[in-house]
């Protein structure tokens, strides 16, 4: 397939969000910066995780009008009119489990804000349960995670590539709403559309995928989740700016950030994000290409400006990844704090009481007890690290008891034992909390590309 004539030399892609609960005000400086730049400009929102999508599917079951990213309006309301005025196009996976409902909501919001004739493209087809039999889906080989057995399937969502984004943009839309897609496709789609790269031009597809990968986690590449005082200092973290990629027609990328914001873009922040979630740096599999970053060069070319080039591509994988989600029972948690003199001994006594009580009352589900404040994040269920290390007796320790079971009443009994420490446990316990939440189990499988059916609908006021 031949590429189209190149219509732009530089395309600007800014990130407005890297997960569903992102700061809603962070995209405002990105829009202001993009508004002052020449040429094609895009704003992407990546708000989906595997469990986020499964929970959205459950929400849609409860109410067919919901199931899209709940924070969508918080993200769009402050910037939608400015984007339209400046000609900034928005690509977002706000659709989650209900892309059509998200699209209709965006059209209604645009009308409320006085935006005339908005064109919104809704991409559907990632939800395989809507057109592939449940038994067929269950027959697919699991490549990651544990098979779901006979648990009820909540969702089976395939990762779409950049193709649907390109097709939507060709129809002169202002906003593209998707459900599940590869994170990098949100940026690669606009680049394919603007530069006309051929769909088998693997090196350019690799470059566009790398740009999307650097953008997808929002502030990770501008110093967020990077800062480590005294080792990796980041200025003004409370006002951290979100990233903007300046992508040239030759595939070179300059990573920068929104103007007049905190944070930092350096070779180290870029390298950390570039390696994030890459199982094989020579073969990062996405729907559009196999990305190889082993020859990538990273160089600081100015304040908060980092040049990235040298991505190499290989043909796309023959299959697409599918995330399967099913009911996972219940998780119950309870916590209580012991502080001050001899706090560790009192916390350990509370843990001993809980172990004995769980046995006495016949709790028949997996449980775990942690002493938060003494390396609980890295300890085993048996507390082996804590047993090998000594910690100060005075201080502050939080005892956490958790249990999981298909039976909600069973995990409620677990949390009741923790609450009981208020009157039957060691001295000075306080700050008790407990919760019982439903769980979702996920695993991954592969699907043949020809089984996936994509539909694009254009919504107008």
N, C-alpha and C positions, 0 to 999 in steps of 0.2 A: 504493500500500500504506500503510495507516494504522499509526502507531506504537503501541506498547503504553503502558499507563499508567506514568508515571514512578514508580519505586519508591525512588529515591535522589536526594539533592540533590548529594552529592559522592562521587566514586569515586576511590580511591587506587590508582595503578599504579606499582610500583617496578620498576627494571631490575636483573636479576641478572647479565647478561652481554651484551656487545656484539660478541663474536666468540668463536670456538671455543677459543682459547688464553687466555681471560681469567683473571685471578686468581681462583681458586676461593673464597678467603675473603672476597672483596669483597661478596658478596650477604648475608653474615651480618648486618652492621649494618642492611641494608635490611629484612630480615625482622624484626629487633628493633624497628625504628622502626614498621613497618607493624602489628606486633602490638599496639602501644599506641594505634592510631587507631580511630575509630568508623567504622561503615559498611562497604560492600563494599571489599575489598582484593585486589589481584592482583599477582603477581610474574611478569615476562616474561623469557625468555632468548632472545636473538637470536644464533645461533651459526653461521650459514651465509653463505658467499660462493660465487660462481659456481664457482671452482676447488675450494673446499672440498667442494662437493657432487659435482663430477666425481670427485675423488679418493675420496670415499666410495662412489661407484658402482663404482670399480675394486676397492675393498676388499670390497664385497659379492660381486663376482664371485669373489674368492679364497675367501671364506667367507660363505655365505648367512646366517649368524647375526650378521654384522657389517654395517657400512655406516651406522650411526648415529653421532652425535657421541661420540667416544671419551671425552671429558672429562665426559660427562653425570653419571656417578656421583660424580665429584669435586665437581660443583656441588651435587647434590641431597643427598648423604649428610648433610652438616652441618645442613641446614635443613628436610628433608622432614617430620620429625615436628613441628617447631615450626610449620610452615605448617599442617599438619592441625589441630593444637591450637588455633591462632588463627583458623582459618577462612580462611586466605589461599589463593586458588586460583592455580595455576601454568599459564601458557600458554607453550609453548616449541617451537621448530623443531628440537629435538634429533633428530627422525626422520631428517633428511638423506635418504640413499638407502634407508633401511629403517625407516620409522616403526613398523611392527608389532613388529619386534625391539626397538626402543627402548621401546615401550609395555610389552612383556612384561618387559623388564629393570626398568622402574620398579615394576611390580607385585611382582616378586620382591624388589626392594630394600625396598619398603614392608613386605612380610611379614617380612623379616629384621630390620627396625627395630621390629617389633611394632605396626605401624599397622594397625588393624582395618578391613576392608572398604573399601579404597581403590577409587575409581572413576576409571578412566583412559580418556579418549577418544582414539582413534587416527584421524587424518585421512589418508586416502590418495586418490590421484588426480592428484597433481601430476606423477608419472612417466609421461609420455605414451608412452614406449616400451613400456609394459606393455599398451597397448590401441590404439595407432595404428601403422599400418604404417610401417616405416623409409622406404620410398620416398615416402610421402605427406609425411612430415616433411621430407625433403630437398627437396621441391618448394616449400616455403614461402619467401617472399621474405625475404632477409636485410636487416635494418634497421640493424644495428650489427656491426662486425667484418668479417672476411673469410670468404667461403663455405668450407665444410669439404671441398669436392670429394668424392673417393671415400674419404677417410679413414674408418675405422670409427667409428660413433657410439658414444660412451660413455653419453651421457645427453641427455635432452630433457625438461627440467623446467619446468612452467608456474608462474607466480606466482599463487597463489590469493589471494583476498581475505578479508575478515573474515567472510563468510557462514558458512563451515564452523565457525568458532570459536563463532559465535552458536548454531548448531544443536547443537553439542556441549554448550555450557553449559546449554542448555535441558533437557538430560538429567541435570542434577544431578551433574555430574562434579567431581572435585577437581583433575584435571590434564588438559590438552589437549596432545597431542603431534602436531606437524605435520612435514612435510618442507618443500619450498620453498613459501613464501608471501611476500607483500609484508611487509617488516619492520614497517611501520606497522600492518598488520592484527593483529599480536599485541596491541596496545593498543586498537585500534578495536573489535575483537570484544567484549571485556568492556564497553566503554562502550555499544555498541549494545544489549547484553543488559540492562544495568542501567537505562539511561535510556529504552529503548524508542524511540529515534529512528527515524523512518521511513527506509526505504532510499533514498528520493528526497529526503530533507531534506539537500540538498547542503551547506548552510553548517555544519550540525552534523557531518556526515560529514567535512567539511574540518577542523573543529576537532579531532575525534578522530584524524584522520590526522596532523595537526600534532603532537598530543601524542605519538603513536607515533614520529614522526620525531625529535622532541627526545630521546626515551628510547633510541632504537635503538642508538646508539653508546656506551652506558654513560657513562663518565666524560668524554667529549668536552664534555658540557654542564655538568660540574662542575669544569672546569679542566684535564682531561687533554687532551693534544695542543694545548693552548692556551698553556701556560706558556712565557714568554720572559723570562728574568731581567732586571730593570731596566726592562722595557717592559710586560709582562703577568705580574705576580707572582702565584703561587698558593701558599698556605700548606700545609705538610705534605703534599707531593705523594706521599710514600711511603705515606700512610694515606688516600689520596683516597677520598671517599665517592661512592657511586653514586646516580643521581638517582631522585627520586620525583615523579610528576605528580599534583597534586590537581586533578581535572577536575570542573567544576560542570555541572549540567544545562543551563545556558544556553550551554555551549561554552567558557567562559573556563577558562584553565589557570593554575595556580600551579606553577612549577618550583622544587623544593627538593632536598634531599639527605638521606641517612641521618644520624641524629644522632651526635654525638661522633666525627666523622670529619674528615679533612683535605679540601682542595679549596676551591672557591669557586663559587657560583652567582651570576652577575651578568648585567646586561643584555648585556655583551659576550660572555660565554661562551654565552649563549642565542642571540644573533644569529649567532655563528660556526657553531654547530651547525644553526641553522635554514636557513642558506644552503648547508650541506654537501650536495654531490651534486645540487643543484637546477639543472638545465639551463635551465629557464625559470621564474622565480619566479611568473609569472602562470598557469602551466599545468604543475604537477607531476603527472604521470600515474601513478596507482596503480589497482589493479583496482576500487576502490570509489567513486572520485570523482576529479575533476580539481581539485587544490588550488591556490588563488591566495593568496599571502602578501603581495601588494603593499600591502594596507591593514592589515597586522598591527601592533598596538601592543605595545611591550615596556616594562615599567616595574618598577623595583625597589620592592617594597612592604615590605621588611624584610630583616634579615640572612639571606643565602642564600635569599631568596624573591623570585621574579620573576614578575610577572603577564604573561600572553600572551593577547591576544584580538584578534578582528577577522579571523580566517581566513574566506575566502569559498570557496564550492565551485561547481563546474559539473558537468554530467552526466559519468558515468564513461565511459572510452574504450570503443568498441564491441568491441575485441579485447583479448586478454591477451598479455603478453610471455612468450616462451619462451627459455630459455638452452639452446643446443645445445653439446655438448662432444664432442670427438673426440681420438683419439690424436695427440700432437704431436711425436713423436720423442724425442730426448735432448738434454740440456744438460750439458756438461762444464765445470767451473771449476777453476782452480788459482790459488793466491796465494803470494807470497813477500814478505818485508819487508826493506827496506834502511834502516838508521838510522845517525845520527851524522854526523860530518864528511863532506861531499861526497856525502850520501845521494842527492840528486836526480840527480846525474850517474850514479851507479851504477845507479839505478833506470831511467833513460833508456837506459843501455847495455843493461841486461837486456831492455828492451822492443825495442830494435833487434835484439838477438840472436834474440828470439822471432820477429819478423817475417821475418827471413832464414831461420830454420830452418823455419817453416811453408811457405815457398815451396820450400825445398830438398827437403823430404820429401814434397811433393805433397799437402798437406792440401786436400781438396776440399769444404769446407763453410764457411759464414760464421763468422768469428771476430772477436773484439774484444779490445783490450788497453787497460787503464786503469791510470793511476797514481793510486791512491787517496791523497788528501792534496793533490791539485792539481786541484780542481774537477771530478773525474771524474763526479760525480752529474749535472752539467749539460752535460758535453762530448759532442761527436758521436763517431761511430765513428772518424772521422779525426783526432781530437784537436785540432781547430781552436782551441778556447778556450785550451788549454794552450800552443799555439804563439804565441798573441797576448799571453800574460801571463807575467810573470817571477815565479819563486818562489824562496824561500831554498834555497841549495845544501845547507845543513846541516838536519837535522831527521829526519823519519821518513816514508817513502813505501812504500806496499804495491803491488806489481805484480800485477795480476789479468789472467789470460788466460782467455777463455771461447770455446766453440764449440758450435754446434747442428747436429744432423743426424738424419735418420731412422735412421742406422746407429750403433749404440752403439760399435762398435769405432773408428769415425772420431773420435768425441769423446774416447774414451780416449787415442787417439794425441795429440790436442791437449793434454790434461792432462799426458801424459808429457813433452812438451817443457818445460813449466813445471818439473816435478820435476827435469828434467835440469840446471836452473840451479844446483842444489846443488853440482855438481862442475864444471860447464862455464861458469858465469856469473861475474858480477863478485864482488868480495870482499864478505864480510860478510852474505850473504843468510841469512835464517832464518825460522822460523815458517811453514814450508810446510804448506799444506793443499790437498786437492783433493776433488772430489765429482763423481759422475755421477748424474743423476736423470732420470726420465721427465718429459715435458712434456705438458700438456693445452692444446688450442686451444679457444677458445670464441667464439661469436657469438650474436646475438639475432635472433629472428624473432617474428612475431605469429600467434596462433591464434584462430579464431572461438570465442566463449564456449560455444556449444552443443556443441562437440566435446569439451569437458572434462567428465569424469565423476568426481564426488567421492563417496567412500564413508566413512562414519564408523562405527567399531566401538567398542563399550564393553567394556573389560576389567575384570574384578573378580577378587579373590583366589580 
